[in-house]
């Protein structure tokens, strides 16, 4: 009997040892799962602001004086006075908490905003009342922004969806000259008398040809998001400036619909129609605005650079009446590629990945001649040979006419032989390797 008891006790000890060993293995397995492949423990991502929508702003006075700009204010319409401005934005990243950037970058006087709000748009100048949120600035309902400065609102809880419009309203209780504007989308701004920031629909509203003051919308997130800033001229801006669509918008849709996407990606459009890399034209030149319009965006991780068309093309107008350019502004392939290299260095210094696009063809436009075609080809050869960038996007190959590579493909031509149509912008978005934006 004692022998049996000792045998049973031995079995219990063995079972206990096996149980302890299994428990230790389970604990070890949990510990292994909490360690990344490089054996560094996982760190929770802290909440941070990421750009969901942004624009590259312009100086109203320069824009109004430029004869090449189509969209002009009505005669005498160069200020707000006791009026509410409401305009639409189209975010490219979802979120539950947002903030709004207001800009007086080009203003010559302090910009006072007496009240402001944000809400989901229901079309035109109408908003959803249940989503209306009052914007505050350091806890205050009003804000004054110094000339040359910008300001963010406090964060507000508001669920937004990528691709669905948001409306921002601002009330100006005193005469406020137009200063900082943008043309990214036209027919998306309205002005109405009085303080109507809380109105579900504006009364007596009129459409404005320009967008004012609002230059960014950020989302607060704990996710690892890739934020791509498309930097360029009207071929990037698309939409209101280019005629049909915009490749950054179509790229954002591609990324959202991609089942292989490992990260959420936000795409910001920093294109300005008529913009140049080397010399001021419509908007500050690319070398001077890159730091603010690209590197200054919240959470930026990547940039797509497509500039050079206007530098090359404008050379044909040297000496023409009304053209401010001089012989010292004459571009060369070397000057353009040196400028692009400077942008690469600026981005690299900030840890931003760079993708450069080749310059699309423009034969049969006033920009074209044999010399300019040779310059474009030289610039594109330099771009295609780059080993110090994270990717090259061959927009030239995507858009050119197979039967005449110096010209746009007729299927992608909006009619002026310079700007892509909607199908052309889709072709540009399709030419981008999505994997490059996920790294």
Buried (B, 14 or more C-beta within 10 A) or exposed (E): EEEEEEEEEEEEEEEEEEEEEEEEEEEEEEEEEEEEEEEEEEEEEEEBBBBBBBBBBBBBBBBBEEEEBEBEBEEEBEBBEBBBBBBBBBBBBBBEBBBBBBBBBBBEEEBBBBBBBBBBBBEBBBBEEEBBBBBBBEEEEEBBBEEEBBBBBEBBEBEBEBBEBBBBBBBBBEEBBBBBBBBBBBEBBBBBBBBBBBBBBBEEBBEBBBBBBBBBBBBBBEBEBBBBBBBBBBBBBBBBBBBBBBBBBBBBBBBBEBEEBEEBBBBBBBBBBBBBBBBBBBBBBBBEBBEBBBBBBBBBBBBBBBBBBBBBBBBBBEEEEEEEBEEEBBBBBEBBBBBBBBBBEBBBEEEBBBBBBBBBBBBBBEBBEEEBBEBBBBBBEBBEEBEEBBBBBBBBBBBBBEEEEBBBBEEBBBEBBBBBBBBBBBBBBEBBEBEBBBE
